Amino acid sequence: MGFVVAIDGPAGTGKGTVTKIIAEKTGLINIDTGAMYRCVTLECLNQGVSAYEEEKIEKILENIDIKLTHDENMQKVYLNGIDVSEEIRKTKIDENVAKFSALKCVRDKLTPMQVKMGEMQDVIMEGRDIGTIVFPNADVKIFLDCSLEERASRRYKQNIKKGINESYDDVLKSMIERHKLETERKIAPFIKATDAILIDTSKMSIEDVVTKILEIIHERKKQL
Ligand code: DC
């Protein structure tokens, strides 16, 4: 196994941004596992398959090809050879991904792919179940948390920048729904690993969070 930093946390904690900066500063390979669940969701929706049609989803998973690449610090996501980096961030995917990612067949396909990625190289991997299921023995486990209101407010502002017109109340509502699905699902429910270090980012800047995690990584490396 390579050196593995697991970063788990709900949407809107700044997880993606923080992970990207730490990857740039440390040379760890950034793996956004949420992007992989988003790819499966996009492919199923493109083929007109809903989250209730598990047999059809299993067929799709047999041939799906998901690649995460890093060109000049830009992470790109390829689904069956096509760059879908932007498409997987659309509202349609936000609305459906929690349903697809709750399915056993989907997790059975993606989890081993993620394990393989961490075995081959030194990684910082972000998601919901990295410290609990994918890498229970990760070298560093961080759980980023943040108040629901702050998370919704951050996502609302991000949306405005992206030109997405969704009211704060709607953002809040969909966050609550997604969180419920993620934490109550039977397989790999989203919970904090008991040995993960909790960082509440509600009142912290991105820079502060990055500094704190870098300190934790340096401390851990000294022990190895
Ligand atoms: O981090 P994100 O918002 O891009 O994640 C998209 C969805 O994928 C989210 O609903 C939770 C799910 N997910 C998961 O179940 N397990 C992971 N390791 C990563 C994401």
Residues whose N, C-alpha, C, O or C-beta is under 5 A from the ligand:
A	BS01	DC	A11 T33 G34 A35 Y37 V97 A98 S101 E126 G127 R128 D129
